[in-house]
Amino acid sequence: MNTLKFTANENDGKLWQVSNEQIRHQLCRVNELHNGQMKAFEINTGSVNTSVLLIRQDNKFYAYANKCCHYKLPLSKGVLINNRLRCFAHGACYRVDTGDIEDHPGHGNLPKYEVEIVDDEVVLIAKKEDLEKLERIKIPEDFEIEPKPIVAIIGAGAGGFTCADMLRQNGFRGRIVLLTREGTLPYDRVQLSKQPSKKPQDLLLRDQSYYKKTKIELLCDSEVTNINWITKNITYKQLGNQLKSTPYDYLVLATGLRPRKLPSSLLGHDLRNIFYMRSLDDADKLVNKVKSPDINNIVIIGDSFIALELCGWLTTGLNEKKNISVVMRSKVPMLRIFGERIGHAIQKIHESNGAKFYSQATVTEITGHHNVVKFVELGTGESVPCDLVLVAIGSDLCTELYENSPIEMTDDGFVKINERLETSVDHVLAVGDICKYPLRVFNLEDINCQHWQMACSTGHQAADTILRYYLGQTKAGVRSLKTDFYTTPIYWTTQNNKTTIRYAGYTRDPENVIIHGDLEGEFKFVAYYIVDGYVRAVAQSKYEPLSSEIAEVFFHRRNIRKEDIEHDIWQPTKDYLSIVVEQSHLNHTTAIVNSHITDEYIQEFGDKQNRPALRGDLYMNYGTPQSGPQATCLPIGVGLSYDELTLLSCDVHRNSQNVRLFDIQTGRLKHTITGNQQMKFHRPSAVMSNARNNILIVERDYIYITEPDGRLVQTIGHRSIKQLYGIALFRDRYLLTIDSKATDNQTAENSRLLLFDPSSGQLVFEKPIVINRESEDILKEQNINHIQGKILPETTSKPRFLAVHNDNIYIADLGRSLIYGTSVRNQFEYSCTTVFGGQGRASGEMNDPSGLVIDSGGNIISADSKNDRLQIFSSNGEYKTTLKLNERIKRPSGICTNRAGTQFYVSCYLAGCVRAFNISY
């Protein structure tokens, strides 16, 4: 029996063995699930009934509970991209290799199970008690804390609680003091406006046993009155006005918001039966009062999320009918969030349930009888009868503690923080609604996004920042911690217990929107919000998991262009956006969208002198290594099949001229694609795969698209083509290549970039590659010229390889030993942005640069052909490091990597084989 163990699992197949403590359950055959795929399996025994999610990634299997830790919805309906699994509904995100929570909302990690491969069958092995768990908390049973350091967190909302939770689960062993002015355990605040009658115990983020187990010192009914920034001491007041204090080594400010009150200048602002919504206590008082038989007329002032969600609850969630009126200053509800068209549709939904709206109205007075509200008077002269007034007109910052302090504030009163959530005071961080931070996913500065997920995510980052101090910058445990705050905003709103809108991204201009779907009837739509020609946010209803898919598109810094979604051919549906995500994986030689290990290395160590080497350890040769005149194989282009089960290698030896397909695990030659009457092979130089596992082969005059067995599907070409080199996917749609001999005189200066539309085979764009001495001088003046070595004449130019990152195209000029960085904007407006390299052997110099790979951070990995090495440069061409390989690569040519970024495949031209390396540091 052949047995191979992993730590992941899932299946709906045979039950092999059950004991009192463990089950073995056959899920499926190995080949039933390809890399990048997942499937749910129901496990039904006499004592266990559960759903298990099996994921295959990088030829490994992982098995987890199939319920998201947030609201227990099935993860099998979610979005799987590289090492990230995102819930389809609310956007919680988990690491595939560990099951740990990667982004929020939600808390806790996925229960993880073991799998074995037994005679080509995937078998789940799990304890019954683990299969019954809904989440996994990483706290050992014998956990003990240390007296120092002390982290004090002021505020136990989403940001404060998440910071405490992630600190403890990721290895912090010092004291954690969590202070809250409320008298309850931390809870899910967003449910208060959606389901205010929900039982408090059902809203808790954790029960009391969690705080006991983790030894987090939760201090309820504790209001901080003073912070001594010099002595690092907090004074707080508890019940009975008893003053206490606690020292701290690290301080996290998470004081959040309070409801904005009616102005004291408004007559009637202090009458009875005026309610606000922020806390469990607020919800309890509101629910009890609303159910009173003497409450018939309810007026909501405001059109915020809280206002409209409570309107939905009042009109559809009560047993008794109430008269609900909404008074708002805007033309339609949520105008500044979703725009006028969607706001109008939301209003009609509430009106159909009996609510009445007073638009563009101001409240001039609230009149009462016996000190109880009776009428809301409007500036229009109308009087709206009321027995209860619910005020939801926004929130104010709870930042009084930081006024006149060393903490730097923005002009509009927010706490200013950097990418690590650090304030202007050492070891003081801020999270959640009170601060402004960089939103790197869109390269924005000083953003404040007041949503639950963003508060959780800032708390997570603050914990990672503190852990880096605590664990030390060089320990291995730091590697999984985020260096800088990086997330995609995502939130949701429920309007009438049935109608849900899910939103991902960020925009300040909700009117610049393209909407597809039905707003008036079924309320099934997709809204794309456009900024500078690109989609930067999406709102959708009934198109799951679209918002989560686009959140991942944004996270991986892929662009969706306005023209991609405004024409009929690019229908804004789930299917289209799935293609966008899939196609971002099409060209593994040029576009890496996962968290790449080279990017992690550069982020962690930068230009530090005492950094470890970035290593490559040989683990496989594809083809028989050979050299000298007896060599029968000269590999150039290299790629991976979409399922990452097959290595693709172009052989340009005069006696071969073919594309070889190798089994990725065994190195065995599976198949060879050779020329025939339909496909003329003279020098197949580049290869890639698409999401259908078709193979795209660049030949001298054509691009051939074939089935894996070599059957021709499509031929793409143009009568003016002379010599093609390189291939990449551009804008998730077009095929990009180089015509290196564009005119009859065959001067190198006339080489050009070509873009083909593979759906039609048409040439849609061509642009000369003109990087002459004049262009280089201009770049030098702009301080974006990073040429280190000798500059060779323009007449020696030989553009051969290329790579793409977003709208940036990098071209390796083998003849001049240079790499050009270019940018294509809008409707193919083309410009050169950087040039680097230059002939030589020193670091940053190169000699015949060839294959290129771009990692998730935009860093460039270049095969330096005649120097037999792989170098890494930043996106602007600054030299970073050279990979330390334990096996020589003789004349490296093409290069590609797996999606996880952990394995590099290098065509070794003079060794006659492709060498695969595991990358680590």
Secondary structure in CASP SS format (residue, H / E / C, confidence):
PFRMAT SS
TARGET T0000
AUTHOR 0000-0000-0000
METHOD secondary structure of the structure
MODEL  1
M C 1.00
N C 1.00
T E 1.00
L E 1.00
K E 1.00
F E 1.00
T C 1.00
A C 1.00
N C 1.00
E C 1.00
N C 1.00
D C 1.00
G C 1.00
K C 1.00
L E 1.00
W E 1.00
Q E 1.00
V E 1.00
S C 1.00
N C 1.00
E C 1.00
Q E 1.00
I E 1.00
R E 1.00
H E 1.00
Q E 1.00
L E 1.00
C E 1.00
R E 1.00
V H 1.00
N H 1.00
E H 1.00
L C 1.00
H C 1.00
N C 1.00
G C 1.00
Q E 1.00
M E 1.00
K E 1.00
A E 1.00
F E 1.00
E E 1.00
I E 1.00
N E 1.00
T C 1.00
G C 1.00
S C 1.00
V C 1.00
N E 1.00
T E 1.00
S E 1.00
V E 1.00
L E 1.00
L E 1.00
I E 1.00
R E 1.00
Q E 1.00
D C 1.00
N C 1.00
K E 1.00
F E 1.00
Y E 1.00
A E 1.00
Y E 1.00
A E 1.00
N C 1.00
K E 1.00
C C 1.00
C C 1.00
H C 1.00
Y C 1.00
K C 1.00
L C 1.00
P E 1.00
L H 1.00
S H 1.00
K H 1.00
G C 1.00
V E 1.00
L E 1.00
I E 1.00
N C 1.00
N C 1.00
R E 1.00
L E 1.00
R E 1.00
C C 1.00
F C 1.00
A C 1.00
H C 1.00
G C 1.00
A C 1.00
C E 1.00
Y E 1.00
R E 1.00
V C 1.00
D C 1.00
T C 1.00
G C 1.00
D C 1.00
I E 1.00
E E 1.00
D E 1.00
H C 1.00
P C 1.00
G C 1.00
H C 1.00
G C 1.00
N E 1.00
L C 1.00
P C 1.00
K E 1.00
Y E 1.00
E E 1.00
V E 1.00
E E 1.00
I E 1.00
V E 1.00
D C 1.00
D C 1.00
E E 1.00
V E 1.00
V E 1.00
L E 1.00
I E 1.00
A E 1.00
K E 1.00
K H 1.00
E H 1.00
D H 1.00
L H 1.00
E C 1.00
K C 1.00
L C 1.00
E C 1.00
R E 1.00
I C 1.00
K C 1.00
I C 1.00
P C 1.00
E C 1.00
D C 1.00
F C 1.00
E C 1.00
I C 1.00
E C 1.00
P C 1.00
K C 1.00
P C 1.00
I E 1.00
V E 1.00
A E 1.00
I E 1.00
I E 1.00
G C 1.00
A C 1.00
G C 1.00
A H 1.00
G H 1.00
G H 1.00
F H 1.00
T H 1.00
C H 1.00
A H 1.00
D H 1.00
M H 1.00
L H 1.00
R H 1.00
Q H 1.00
N C 1.00
G C 1.00
F C 1.00
R C 1.00
G C 1.00
R E 1.00
I E 1.00
V E 1.00
L E 1.00
L E 1.00
T C 1.00
R C 1.00
E C 1.00
G C 1.00
T C 1.00
L C 1.00
P C 1.00
Y E 1.00
D C 1.00
R C 1.00
V C 1.00
Q H 1.00
L H 1.00
S H 1.00
K H 1.00
Q C 1.00
P C 1.00
S C 1.00
K C 1.00
K C 1.00
P H 1.00
Q H 1.00
D H 1.00
L C 1.00
L E 1.00
L C 1.00
R C 1.00
D C 1.00
Q H 1.00
S H 1.00
Y H 1.00
Y H 1.00
K H 1.00
K H 1.00
T H 1.00
K C 1.00
I E 1.00
E E 1.00
L E 1.00
L E 1.00
C C 1.00
D C 1.00
S C 1.00
E E 1.00
V E 1.00
T E 1.00
N E 1.00
I E 1.00
N E 1.00
W C 1.00
I C 1.00
T C 1.00
K C 1.00
N E 1.00
I E 1.00
T E 1.00
Y E 1.00
K E 1.00
Q E 1.00
L H 1.00
G H 1.00
N H 1.00
Q E 1.00
L E 1.00
K E 1.00
S E 1.00
T E 1.00
P E 1.00
Y C 1.00
D C 1.00
Y E 1.00
L E 1.00
V E 1.00
L E 1.00
A C 1.00
T C 1.00
G C 1.00
L E 1.00
R E 1.00
P E 1.00
R C 1.00
K C 1.00
L C 1.00
P C 1.00
S C 1.00
S C 1.00
L C 1.00
L E 1.00
G C 1.00
H C 1.00
D C 1.00
L C 1.00
R E 1.00
N C 1.00
I E 1.00
F E 1.00
Y C 1.00
M C 1.00
R C 1.00
S C 1.00
L H 1.00
D H 1.00
D H 1.00
A H 1.00
D H 1.00
K H 1.00
L H 1.00
V H 1.00
N H 1.00
K H 1.00
V H 1.00
K C 1.00
S C 1.00
P C 1.00
D C 1.00
I C 1.00
N C 1.00
N E 1.00
I E 1.00
V E 1.00
I E 1.00
I E 1.00
G C 1.00
D C 1.00
S C 1.00
F H 1.00
I H 1.00
A H 1.00
L H 1.00
E H 1.00
L H 1.00
C H 1.00
G H 1.00
W H 1.00
L H 1.00
T H 1.00
T H 1.00
G C 1.00
L C 1.00
N C 1.00
E C 1.00
K C 1.00
K C 1.00
N E 1.00
I E 1.00
S E 1.00
V E 1.00
V E 1.00
M C 1.00
R C 1.00
S C 1.00
K C 1.00
V C 1.00
P C 1.00
M C 1.00
L H 1.00
R H 1.00
I H 1.00
F H 1.00
G C 1.00
E H 1.00
R H 1.00
I H 1.00
G H 1.00
H H 1.00
A H 1.00
I H 1.00
Q H 1.00
K H 1.00
I H 1.00
H H 1.00
E H 1.00
S H 1.00
N C 1.00
G C 1.00
A C 1.00
K E 1.00
F E 1.00
Y E 1.00
S C 1.00
Q C 1.00
A C 1.00
T C 1.00
V E 1.00
T E 1.00
E E 1.00
I E 1.00
T E 1.00
G E 1.00
H E 1.00
H C 1.00
N C 1.00
V E 1.00
V E 1.00
K E 1.00
F E 1.00
V E 1.00
E E 1.00
L E 1.00
G C 1.00
T C 1.00
G C 1.00
E C 1.00
S E 1.00
V E 1.00
P E 1.00
C C 1.00
D C 1.00
L E 1.00
V E 1.00
L E 1.00
V E 1.00
A C 1.00
I C 1.00
G C 1.00
S E 1.00
D E 1.00
L E 1.00
C C 1.00
T C 1.00
E H 1.00
L H 1.00
Y H 1.00
E C 1.00
N C 1.00
S C 1.00
P C 1.00
I C 1.00
E C 1.00
M E 1.00
T C 1.00
D C 1.00
D C 1.00
G C 1.00
F C 1.00
V E 1.00
K E 1.00
I C 1.00
N C 1.00
E C 1.00
R C 1.00
L C 1.00
E E 1.00
T C 1.00
S C 1.00
V C 1.00
D C 1.00
H C 1.00
V E 1.00
L E 1.00
A E 1.00
V C 1.00
G H 1.00
D H 1.00
I H 1.00
C E 1.00
K E 1.00
Y E 1.00
P E 1.00
L E 1.00
R H 1.00
V H 1.00
F H 1.00
N C 1.00
L E 1.00
E E 1.00
D E 1.00
I E 1.00
N C 1.00
C C 1.00
Q C 1.00
H C 1.00
W H 1.00
Q H 1.00
M H 1.00
A H 1.00
C H 1.00
S H 1.00
T H 1.00
G H 1.00
H H 1.00
Q H 1.00
A H 1.00
A H 1.00
D H 1.00
T H 1.00
I H 1.00
L H 1.00
R H 1.00
Y H 1.00
Y H 1.00
L H 1.00
G C 1.00
Q C 1.00
T C 1.00
K C 1.00
A H 1.00
G H 1.00
V H 1.00
R C 1.00
S C 1.00
L C 1.00
K C 1.00
T C 1.00
D C 1.00
F C 1.00
Y C 1.00
T C 1.00
T C 1.00
P C 1.00
I E 1.00
Y E 1.00
W E 1.00
T E 1.00
T E 1.00
Q C 1.00
N C 1.00
N C 1.00
K C 1.00
T C 1.00
T E 1.00
I E 1.00
R E 1.00
Y E 1.00
A E 1.00
G E 1.00
Y C 1.00
T C 1.00
R C 1.00
D C 1.00
P C 1.00
E C 1.00
N C 1.00
V E 1.00
I E 1.00
I E 1.00
H E 1.00
G E 1.00
D E 1.00
L C 1.00
E C 1.00
G C 1.00
E C 1.00
F C 1.00
K E 1.00
F E 1.00
V E 1.00
A E 1.00
Y E 1.00
Y E 1.00
I E 1.00
V E 1.00
D C 1.00
G C 1.00
Y E 1.00
V E 1.00
R E 1.00
A E 1.00
V E 1.00
A E 1.00
Q E 1.00
S E 1.00
K C 1.00
Y C 1.00
E C 1.00
P C 1.00
L H 1.00
S H 1.00
S H 1.00
E H 1.00
I H 1.00
A H 1.00
E H 1.00
V H 1.00
F H 1.00
F H 1.00
H C 1.00
R C 1.00
R C 1.00
N C 1.00
I C 1.00
R E 1.00
K H 1.00
E H 1.00
D H 1.00
I H 1.00
E H 1.00
H C 1.00
D C 1.00
I C 1.00
W C 1.00
Q C 1.00
P C 1.00
T C 1.00
K H 1.00
D H 1.00
Y H 1.00
L H 1.00
S H 1.00
I H 1.00
V H 1.00
V H 1.00
E H 1.00
Q H 1.00
S C 1.00
H C 1.00
L C 1.00
N C 1.00
H C 1.00
T C 1.00
T C 1.00
A C 1.00
I C 1.00
V C 1.00
N C 1.00
S C 1.00
H C 1.00
I H 1.00
T H 1.00
D H 1.00
E H 1.00
Y H 1.00
I H 1.00
Q H 1.00
E H 1.00
F H 1.00
G C 1.00
D C 1.00
K C 1.00
Q C 1.00
N C 1.00
R C 1.00
P C 1.00
A C 1.00
L C 1.00
R E 1.00
G E 1.00
D E 1.00
L E 1.00
Y E 1.00
M E 1.00
N E 1.00
Y E 1.00
G C 1.00
T C 1.00
P C 1.00
Q C 1.00
S C 1.00
G C 1.00
P C 1.00
Q C 1.00
A C 1.00
T C 1.00
C C 1.00
L C 1.00
P E 1.00
I E 1.00
G E 1.00
V E 1.00
G E 1.00
L E 1.00
S C 1.00
Y C 1.00
D C 1.00
E C 1.00
L C 1.00
T E 1.00
L E 1.00
L E 1.00
S E 1.00
C E 1.00
D E 1.00
V C 1.00
H C 1.00
R C 1.00
N C 1.00
S C 1.00
Q C 1.00
N E 1.00
V E 1.00
R E 1.00
L E 1.00
F E 1.00
D E 1.00
I C 1.00
Q C 1.00
T C 1.00
G C 1.00
R C 1.00
L E 1.00
K E 1.00
H E 1.00
T E 1.00
I E 1.00
T E 1.00
G C 1.00
N C 1.00
Q C 1.00
Q C 1.00
M C 1.00
K C 1.00
F C 1.00
H C 1.00
R C 1.00
P C 1.00
S C 1.00
A E 1.00
V E 1.00
M E 1.00
S E 1.00
N C 1.00
A C 1.00
R C 1.00
N C 1.00
N C 1.00
I E 1.00
L E 1.00
I E 1.00
V E 1.00
E C 1.00
R C 1.00
D C 1.00
Y E 1.00
I E 1.00
Y E 1.00
I E 1.00
T E 1.00
E C 1.00
P C 1.00
D C 1.00
G C 1.00
R C 1.00
L E 1.00
V E 1.00
Q E 1.00
T E 1.00
I E 1.00
G E 1.00
H C 1.00
R C 1.00
S C 1.00
I C 1.00
K C 1.00
Q C 1.00
L E 1.00
Y E 1.00
G E 1.00
I E 1.00
A E 1.00
L E 1.00
F E 1.00
R C 1.00
D C 1.00
R C 1.00
Y E 1.00
L E 1.00
L E 1.00
T E 1.00
I E 1.00
D E 1.00
S C 1.00
K C 1.00
A C 1.00
T C 1.00
D C 1.00
N C 1.00
Q C 1.00
T C 1.00
A H 1.00
E H 1.00
N H 1.00
S C 1.00
R E 1.00
L E 1.00
L E 1.00
L E 1.00
F E 1.00
D E 1.00
P C 1.00
S C 1.00
S C 1.00
G C 1.00
Q E 1.00
L E 1.00
V E 1.00
F E 1.00
E E 1.00
K E 1.00
P E 1.00
I C 1.00
V C 1.00
I C 1.00
N C 1.00
R H 1.00
E H 1.00
S H 1.00
E H 1.00
D H 1.00
I H 1.00
L H 1.00
K H 1.00
E H 1.00
Q C 1.00
N C 1.00
I C 1.00
N E 1.00
H E 1.00
I E 1.00
Q C 1.00
G C 1.00
K E 1.00
I C 1.00
L C 1.00
P C 1.00
E H 1.00
T H 1.00
T H 1.00
S C 1.00
K C 1.00
P E 1.00
R E 1.00
F E 1.00
L E 1.00
A E 1.00
V E 1.00
H E 1.00
N C 1.00
D C 1.00
N E 1.00
I E 1.00
Y E 1.00
I E 1.00
A E 1.00
D E 1.00
L C 1.00
G C 1.00
R C 1.00
S C 1.00
L E 1.00
I E 1.00
Y E 1.00
G E 1.00
T E 1.00
S E 1.00
V E 1.00
R E 1.00
N C 1.00
Q C 1.00
F C 1.00
E E 1.00
Y E 1.00
S E 1.00
C E 1.00
T E 1.00
T E 1.00
V E 1.00
F E 1.00
G E 1.00
G C 1.00
Q E 1.00
G C 1.00
R C 1.00
A C 1.00
S C 1.00
G C 1.00
E C 1.00
M E 1.00
N C 1.00
D C 1.00
P E 1.00
S E 1.00
G E 1.00
L E 1.00
V E 1.00
I E 1.00
D C 1.00
S C 1.00
G C 1.00
G C 1.00
N C 1.00
I E 1.00
I E 1.00
S E 1.00
A E 1.00
D E 1.00
S H 1.00
K H 1.00
N H 1.00
D C 1.00
R E 1.00
L E 1.00
Q E 1.00
I E 1.00
F E 1.00
S C 1.00
S C 1.00
N C 1.00
G C 1.00
E C 1.00
Y E 1.00
K E 1.00
T E 1.00
T E 1.00
L C 1.00
K E 1.00
L E 1.00
N C 1.00
E C 1.00
R C 1.00
I C 1.00
K C 1.00
R C 1.00
P E 1.00
S E 1.00
G E 1.00
I E 1.00
C E 1.00
T E 1.00
N C 1.00
R C 1.00
A C 1.00
G C 1.00
T C 1.00
Q E 1.00
F E 1.00
Y E 1.00
V E 1.00
S E 1.00
C E 1.00
Y C 1.00
L C 1.00
A C 1.00
G C 1.00
C E 1.00
V E 1.00
R E 1.00
A E 1.00
F E 1.00
N E 1.00
I E 1.00
S E 1.00
Y C 1.00
END
